Amino acid sequence: MSARKPVVAIVGRQNVGKSTLFNRLAGRPIAIVDDFPGTTRDRILANVSYPGGEFILVDTGGLELNPDSAMAREVNEQVATAIKEADVIIMLLDCRDGVISTDLEIADSLRKTGNPVILAANKADNAKSEIMVAEFYQLGLGEPMAISAYHGRGIADLLDRIIRLLPTPSPIEPEPEAIKVAIVGRPNVGKSTLLNTILGSARAIVDDTPGTTRDAIDTLVDLDGASVLLIDTGGIRRRGRIEGGVERYSVIRALRAIDRADIALLVLDATELVTAQDMHIAGYIRQAYKGIMLLVNKWDRIEGGSTADFSRYVKGCFKFVDYAPLLHTSARLGWGVDKIMPQLLGIYQERLKRLPTAVVNSIIQRAVAAHSLPRKGNLQLKVLYVTQAEVNPPTFVFFVNDPHLIHFSYQRYLENRLRQSFGFMGTPIRFVFKARGA
């Protein structure tokens, strides 16, 4: 069984350095960091790994106690939702300003949540400013920490405290013995309508307002004797288009749904061109080694359109998941919906495919002989032995003389040869390269 990743939210008033701290915690100095999909300069979520634990880090906008604009009120709603979702809260302060009335009121609201709160006094760039941190004891939230997000001072101690406060991982309830399919995509592409059409009943809320579905909704269905768990999710949109507080943090739930799933059904809108966010979602699915199927929905709204032409366009946008099957549907009218589940079952069977070691080695050795091997200086790659170690996803272990000689292009070449021989439609293939004797 797996465990839910805890959430750590950074909150505070404006201009205290929240985004700088977010970038520091989610940066390369932390060791292994895997950013969630989104535009590079505007990311709001990061998956952070640190010795002792992992957590989802959430950046938030600056709190305003008496917001006088719709935008400020929306920011406050977003922060409130982040606080509600969080297991640990970092209240960020500016040590140079000292305690001001806004800090007192924010601290009072955080105290009422009952969640662990870390006081981090930012911009403590020298020993003199660290002395000023003692003033923050009056907030009544424990010992304040002196940090400098910009210079990296105190960050290791802050991470240590975060790890100590994370809840003890508790196993999630066992998932049903079923094929788990997450229905994902941008808001308003027809995900909930699609689910309802598949089920033949109104299981999820259907509305033309983007972001109606805020939480993942699970529905267990039987398909010719096969159990399928359908997970409907809120839309994932890029940060610049996230408007409501609840919607913003539904992204966390949607990405968790992908992590739970065996296959992700990525729904696209036929009335719109493929967007960068569509490709970001597909990238996350690939990164998580989940099966994927592309679904062009709302095809009934395209007059005189050629499915072949549009398919070529979509496939061109998703070259990095060129193994993904593509269907055109109208969830509203039911066109093509009957083809979805059989296709998903086919993808699942591909994910469970296990190949005999002798057969795999035969194909790989022929591929090696037919293509020049990577080399660095006088050292040339040697592929000694290959075996399939796991299924769901299919995982192949290559024993080589030096894993550092493997180039991405050569790995892609080997993958293509495996696919030409064995298919693996709809699923990524995981390669592990080990040195001889490792």
NORDANOR-V118746 format. One record per pair of residues at least 4 apart in sequence whose ideal C-beta (glycine too) atoms are under 7 Angstrom apart, sorted by the first residue. I is the first residue (numbers start at 1). J is the second residue. D is the distance in Angstrom with one decimal. If there is no record, write none. Layout:
# NORDANOR-V118746
I_J_D, I_J_D
This chain:
# NORDANOR-V118746
1_171_4.1, 1_172_6.0, 1_174_6.0, 2_172_6.0, 3_169_3.7, 3_170_6.4, 3_171_6.0, 3_172_6.2, 4_172_5.9, 5_54_5.9, 5_55_6.1, 5_56_5.3, 6_55_4.8, 6_87_4.0, 6_88_6.9, 6_166_4.8, 6_167_5.7, 7_55_6.7, 7_56_4.9, 7_58_6.1, 7_85_5.2, 7_86_4.9, 7_87_5.4, 7_252_6.7, 8_55_4.8, 8_57_5.3, 8_58_6.9, 8_86_6.4, 8_87_6.9, 8_88_4.7, 8_90_6.6, 8_162_5.9, 9_58_4.5, 9_60_6.2, 9_82_4.3, 9_83_6.1, 9_86_3.9, 9_89_5.4, 10_18_4.9, 10_21_5.8, 10_22_5.8, 10_58_6.9, 10_59_5.9, 10_60_6.2, 10_90_4.8, 10_92_5.8, 11_60_5.3, 11_63_6.6, 11_79_5.6, 11_82_6.9, 11_83_6.3, 11_89_6.0, 11_91_5.9, 12_16_4.6, 12_18_5.7, 12_62_7.0, 12_63_6.8, 12_91_5.8, 12_92_3.9, 12_93_6.4, 12_106_6.9, 13_62_5.4, 13_63_5.4, 13_102_4.9, 13_103_6.9, 13_106_6.7, 14_62_3.0, 15_62_6.8, 16_92_4.8, 16_93_6.0, 16_94_4.6, 16_122_5.8, 17_21_5.7, 17_92_6.3, 17_122_4.4, 17_123_6.4, 17_149_5.0, 18_22_6.3, 18_59_6.1, 18_60_6.6, 18_92_5.4, 19_23_6.3, 19_59_5.9, 20_24_6.3, 20_149_4.2, 20_150_5.7, 21_25_6.2, 21_92_6.1, 21_122_6.6, 21_149_3.9, 22_26_6.0, 22_57_6.4, 22_59_4.1, 23_27_5.8, 24_149_4.8, 24_152_6.4, 24_155_5.8, 25_30_6.4, 25_48_6.0, 25_57_5.7, 26_30_7.0, 26_33_5.5, 26_35_6.6, 26_46_3.6, 26_48_6.0, 26_57_5.9, 27_33_6.8, 28_33_6.8, 29_152_6.9, 30_48_6.1, 30_50_6.0, 31_49_6.5, 31_50_6.9, 32_49_4.3, 33_46_6.4, 33_48_5.9, 33_49_6.8, 34_47_4.7, 35_43_5.7, 35_46_5.2, 36_43_7.0, 36_45_4.4, 36_46_6.5, 36_47_6.4, 36_255_5.9, 36_284_6.6, 37_280_3.4, 37_281_6.0, 37_283_5.6, 37_284_4.5, 38_42_6.5, 38_43_4.6, 38_44_6.8, 38_238_6.0, 38_239_5.9, 38_280_6.2, 39_43_7.0, 39_238_5.7, 39_239_6.6, 42_239_4.3, 42_240_6.3, 44_58_6.7, 44_59_4.9, 44_239_5.3, 45_56_6.2, 45_57_7.0, 45_58_6.0, 45_251_6.5, 45_252_6.7, 46_57_4.8, 47_54_6.9, 47_56_5.9, 48_54_6.7, 48_55_5.7, 48_57_5.0, 49_54_4.8, 50_159_5.1, 50_163_6.1, 52_163_4.2, 53_163_4.6, 53_166_5.2, 55_162_7.0, 55_166_6.1, 56_252_6.2, 58_82_5.2, 58_86_7.0, 60_78_6.3, 60_79_4.6, 60_82_5.0, 61_75_3.8, 61_78_6.1, 61_79_6.3, 62_75_6.9, 63_76_6.1, 63_79_5.4, 63_106_5.8, 64_72_4.8, 64_76_6.4, 65_102_5.8, 65_105_5.5, 67_72_3.3, 67_73_4.6, 67_76_5.7, 68_72_6.6, 70_74_6.4, 71_75_6.5, 72_76_6.6, 73_77_6.5, 74_78_6.4, 74_243_6.2, 74_244_6.6, 74_245_6.6, 75_79_6.4, 76_80_6.3, 77_81_6.5, 77_244_6.7, 77_245_3.1, 78_82_6.4, 78_245_3.8, 78_248_4.9, 79_83_6.4, 80_84_6.5, 80_245_6.1, 81_85_6.3, 81_245_4.2, 81_246_5.5, 81_248_6.9, 81_249_4.8, 82_86_6.1, 82_249_5.9, 83_89_6.2, 83_113_6.1, 85_249_5.4, 85_252_6.5, 86_115_6.1, 87_115_6.8, 87_166_6.4, 87_167_5.4, 88_115_6.8, 88_116_5.0, 88_118_6.8, 88_162_5.9, 88_165_4.9, 88_166_6.3, 89_110_6.0, 89_115_5.5, 89_117_4.8, 90_118_5.0, 90_120_5.4, 91_106_6.6, 91_107_6.6, 91_110_5.9, 91_117_5.6, 91_118_7.0, 91_119_5.5, 91_120_7.0, 91_141_6.8, 92_120_5.3, 92_122_5.5, 93_103_6.0, 93_119_6.6, 93_120_6.9, 93_121_4.8, 93_122_6.5, 93_136_6.0, 94_122_6.0, 94_123_5.6, 95_121_3.9, 95_122_6.6, 95_123_5.6, 95_124_4.8, 95_129_5.4, 95_132_5.2, 95_133_5.4, 95_146_6.7, 96_123_5.4, 96_129_6.6, 98_132_6.8, 98_135_5.4, 99_103_5.3, 99_104_6.5, 99_135_5.6, 99_136_6.2, 99_138_6.0, 99_139_6.7, 101_105_6.5, 102_106_6.3, 103_107_6.1, 103_139_6.6, 104_108_6.4, 104_139_6.7, 105_109_6.6, 106_110_6.3, 107_111_6.3, 107_139_4.1, 107_140_6.7, 107_141_5.6, 110_117_5.0, 110_141_6.8, 111_140_6.6, 111_141_6.5, 116_165_4.3, 117_141_4.9, 118_145_6.7, 118_161_5.7, 118_162_6.8, 119_136_5.5, 119_139_6.4, 119_141_5.2, 119_142_6.5, 119_144_4.0, 119_145_6.5, 120_145_5.1, 120_147_5.2, 120_158_6.0, 121_133_4.4, 121_136_5.6, 121_144_5.0, 121_145_6.7, 121_146_5.4, 121_147_6.8, 122_147_5.7, 122_148_6.8, 122_149_5.5, 123_129_6.9, 123_148_6.2, 124_129_4.5, 124_130_4.9, 124_133_6.1, 124_146_3.9, 124_147_6.1, 124_148_5.5, 124_153_6.6, 125_129_5.9, 125_148_4.9, 125_151_5.9, 130_146_4.2, 133_144_5.0, 133_146_4.4, 136_144_3.9, 137_144_6.6, 145_154_6.0, 145_157_6.4, 145_158_5.9, 145_161_6.9, 146_154_5.6, 147_153_6.0, 147_154_3.7, 147_155_6.3, 147_158_5.7, 148_152_6.8, 148_153_3.9, 148_154_6.7, 154_158_5.9, 155_159_6.4, 156_160_6.4, 157_161_6.5, 158_162_6.5, 159_163_6.4, 160_164_6.6, 161_165_6.4, 162_166_6.7, 175_180_6.4, 175_260_7.0, 176_220_5.8, 176_227_6.4, 176_229_5.7, 177_227_6.5, 178_220_6.2, 178_227_3.7, 178_228_5.8, 178_229_4.3, 179_226_6.6, 179_227_7.0, 179_228_4.9, 179_229_7.0, 179_262_5.7, 179_348_4.8, 180_229_4.7, 180_231_6.7, 180_260_5.9, 180_261_4.5, 180_262_4.9, 181_228_6.1, 181_229_6.9, 181_230_5.4, 181_231_6.7, 181_261_6.0, 181_263_5.0, 181_265_5.8, 181_344_5.8, 182_231_4.5, 182_233_6.2, 182_257_4.3, 182_258_5.2, 182_260_7.0, 182_261_3.8, 182_264_4.8, 182_265_7.0, 183_191_4.9, 183_194_6.5, 183_195_6.0, 183_230_6.5, 183_231_6.6, 183_232_5.2, 183_233_6.4, 183_265_4.9, 183_267_6.5, 184_233_5.5, 184_236_6.5, 184_254_6.0, 184_257_7.0, 184_258_6.2, 184_264_5.4, 184_265_7.0, 184_266_5.8, 184_281_6.0, 185_189_4.5, 185_191_5.7, 185_235_6.5, 185_266_5.7, 185_267_3.8, 185_268_6.6, 185_281_6.7, 186_235_5.1, 186_236_6.4, 186_237_5.4, 186_275_6.9, 186_277_5.7, 186_278_6.5, 187_210_3.4, 187_211_4.7, 187_235_2.9, 187_237_5.6, 188_208_6.9, 188_210_4.0, 188_235_6.6, 189_267_4.6, 189_268_6.4, 189_269_4.5, 189_297_5.8, 190_194_5.4, 190_267_6.2, 190_297_4.4, 190_298_6.0, 190_331_4.7, 191_195_6.6, 191_213_6.9, 191_232_6.0, 191_267_5.3, 192_196_6.4, 192_204_4.2, 192_205_6.2, 192_206_4.9, 192_212_6.5, 192_213_5.4, 192_232_5.8, 193_197_6.3, 193_206_5.2, 193_331_4.3, 193_332_5.9, 194_198_6.4, 194_267_6.4, 194_297_6.4, 194_331_3.9, 195_199_6.2, 195_203_6.2, 195_204_5.2, 195_219_6.9, 195_230_6.0, 195_232_4.8, 196_201_6.7, 196_202_5.3, 196_203_6.0, 196_204_6.2, 196_206_5.9, 197_331_4.9, 197_334_5.6, 197_337_5.1, 198_230_6.9, 198_337_6.1, 198_340_6.7, 199_203_5.1, 199_219_6.4, 199_221_6.5, 202_206_6.8, 203_219_5.2, 204_213_6.1, 204_217_5.2, 204_232_5.0, 205_212_5.1, 205_213_6.4, 207_212_4.2, 210_235_6.1, 211_234_6.0, 211_235_5.5, 211_244_6.6, 211_247_4.1, 213_217_6.7, 213_232_5.8, 213_233_6.5, 213_234_4.9, 214_234_5.0, 214_246_5.1, 214_247_6.7, 214_250_4.7, 215_234_7.0, 215_250_7.0, 215_253_5.9, 216_231_5.2, 216_232_6.7, 216_233_5.0, 216_253_5.2, 216_257_4.5, 217_232_4.4, 218_229_5.9, 218_231_5.5, 219_230_4.7, 220_227_6.4, 220_229_5.3, 221_228_5.2, 221_230_6.3, 222_227_6.0, 223_228_5.4, 223_341_5.2, 226_345_6.1, 228_341_6.9, 231_257_4.7, 231_260_6.8, 231_261_6.2, 233_253_6.6, 233_254_4.0, 233_257_4.7, 234_247_6.6, 234_250_3.3, 234_253_6.5, 234_254_5.6, 236_251_5.4, 236_254_5.1, 236_277_6.9, 236_281_5.6, 237_241_4.5, 237_242_5.7, 237_277_6.1, 238_277_4.7, 242_247_6.0, 242_248_4.4, 243_247_6.6, 244_248_6.8, 246_250_6.4, 250_254_6.1, 251_255_6.3, 252_256_6.4, 253_257_6.4, 254_258_7.0, 255_259_6.7, 255_284_6.6, 256_260_6.5, 257_261_6.3, 258_264_5.3, 258_284_6.3, 258_285_6.0, 258_288_5.8, 258_290_6.1, 259_288_6.0, 261_290_5.8, 262_290_6.7, 262_291_6.0, 262_348_6.1, 262_351_6.4, 262_392_6.4, 263_290_6.3, 263_291_3.6, 263_292_6.9, 263_293_6.6, 263_344_5.8, 263_347_5.4, 263_348_6.4, 264_285_4.5, 264_290_5.1, 264_292_5.4, 265_293_5.3, 265_295_5.9, 266_281_6.0, 266_282_5.9, 266_285_6.7, 266_292_6.1, 266_294_5.5, 266_295_6.7, 267_295_4.9, 267_297_5.3, 268_274_6.5, 268_278_5.9, 268_294_6.5, 268_295_6.6, 268_296_5.0, 268_297_6.6, 268_314_6.9, 269_297_6.4, 269_298_5.7, 270_296_5.0, 270_297_6.4, 270_298_4.6, 270_299_4.9, 270_301_6.5, 270_302_5.3, 271_298_5.5, 271_301_5.2, 274_278_5.1, 274_279_6.9, 274_314_6.2, 274_317_4.3, 276_280_6.3, 277_281_6.5, 278_282_6.6, 279_283_6.2, 279_317_6.3, 279_318_6.8, 280_284_6.7, 281_285_6.6, 282_286_6.4, 282_292_6.6, 282_318_5.8, 282_321_5.4, 283_287_6.1, 284_288_6.3, 285_290_5.0, 285_292_4.9, 286_320_6.5, 286_321_5.5, 286_428_5.4, 289_393_4.3, 289_428_5.1, 289_430_5.5, 291_347_4.5, 291_348_6.9, 291_351_5.5, 291_426_5.0, 291_427_4.5, 292_321_5.6, 292_324_4.6, 292_426_6.3, 293_324_6.1, 293_325_5.4, 293_343_6.1, 293_344_6.3, 293_347_6.3, 293_426_5.9, 294_314_6.4, 294_318_6.5, 294_324_5.0, 294_326_4.6, 295_327_5.4, 295_329_5.9, 296_310_6.6, 296_314_6.4, 296_326_6.9, 296_328_4.7, 297_329_5.4, 297_330_7.0, 297_331_5.5, 298_330_6.4, 299_328_4.4, 299_329_6.2, 299_330_5.2, 299_335_6.5, 300_330_3.8, 300_332_6.6, 300_333_5.2, 300_335_6.2, 305_310_6.0, 306_310_6.5, 307_311_5.8, 307_328_5.1, 308_312_6.6, 309_313_6.6, 310_314_6.2, 311_315_6.0, 311_326_5.6, 312_316_6.2, 313_317_6.9, 314_318_6.4, 314_326_6.1, 315_322_6.7, 315_326_6.7, 318_322_7.0, 318_324_6.3, 323_419_6.6, 323_424_6.6, 323_425_6.1, 323_426_6.2, 323_427_6.9, 324_426_6.1, 325_343_5.7, 325_425_6.2, 325_426_5.6, 327_336_5.8, 327_339_5.8, 327_340_6.5, 327_343_6.6, 328_336_5.9, 329_335_5.8, 329_336_3.9, 329_337_5.6, 330_334_6.9, 330_335_4.0, 331_337_6.4, 339_343_6.0, 340_344_6.3, 341_345_6.4, 342_346_6.5, 343_347_6.7, 344_348_6.5, 345_349_6.6, 346_350_6.6, 346_425_6.7, 347_351_6.6, 347_425_6.4, 347_426_3.4, 347_427_6.2, 348_352_6.6, 349_353_6.9, 350_423_6.1, 350_424_5.2, 350_425_5.2, 350_426_5.8, 350_427_5.2, 351_391_6.4, 351_392_4.6, 351_393_5.9, 351_394_6.7, 351_427_4.7, 352_391_5.0, 352_392_5.9, 353_391_6.8, 353_394_6.3, 353_422_6.8, 353_424_6.8, 354_388_5.9, 354_391_5.5, 355_359_5.4, 355_360_5.0, 355_388_5.2, 355_422_6.2, 357_361_6.2, 357_387_4.8, 358_362_6.4, 359_363_6.7, 360_364_6.1, 360_386_5.2, 360_387_6.7, 360_388_6.0, 360_396_6.9, 361_365_5.9, 361_385_6.7, 361_386_5.4, 362_366_6.6, 363_367_6.4, 363_417_6.3, 363_418_6.7, 363_421_5.0, 364_368_6.2, 364_383_6.3, 364_386_4.8, 364_414_6.6, 365_369_6.4, 366_370_6.3, 367_371_6.4, 367_414_6.0, 367_417_4.1, 368_373_6.8, 368_383_5.1, 371_413_6.0, 373_380_5.3, 373_381_4.6, 374_381_4.8, 374_405_5.0, 374_406_6.8, 374_407_5.1, 374_410_5.1, 375_379_6.2, 375_380_4.0, 375_381_6.6, 375_405_6.8, 376_405_6.1, 379_402_6.4, 379_405_6.7, 381_400_6.1, 381_401_6.8, 381_402_6.9, 381_405_4.1, 381_406_6.9, 382_400_6.2, 382_401_4.3, 383_398_6.1, 383_400_5.5, 384_399_4.8, 384_400_6.3, 384_401_7.0, 384_436_6.0, 385_399_4.4, 386_396_6.0, 386_398_5.2, 387_397_5.5, 388_394_6.6, 388_395_6.8, 388_396_5.4, 389_395_4.9, 389_396_7.0, 389_397_4.8, 390_395_4.0, 393_427_5.7, 393_428_5.9, 393_429_6.8, 393_430_5.3, 394_424_6.0, 394_427_6.6, 394_429_5.1, 394_430_7.0, 395_430_4.3, 395_432_6.6, 396_429_6.7, 396_431_5.6, 397_432_4.7, 397_434_6.2, 398_431_6.4, 398_432_7.0, 398_433_4.9, 399_434_5.4, 399_436_5.9, 400_433_5.6, 400_435_6.7, 401_436_5.9, 402_435_6.4, 403_433_4.0, 403_434_6.6, 403_435_5.7, 406_410_6.2, 406_411_5.8, 406_433_5.2, 408_412_6.3, 409_413_6.6, 410_414_6.7, 411_415_6.3, 411_431_5.7, 412_416_6.3, 413_417_6.7, 414_418_6.6, 415_419_6.3, 415_429_5.6, 416_420_6.3, 417_421_6.5, 418_422_5.8, 418_424_6.9, 418_429_6.4, 419_423_6.5, 419_424_5.4, 424_429_5.8, 434_438_4.4
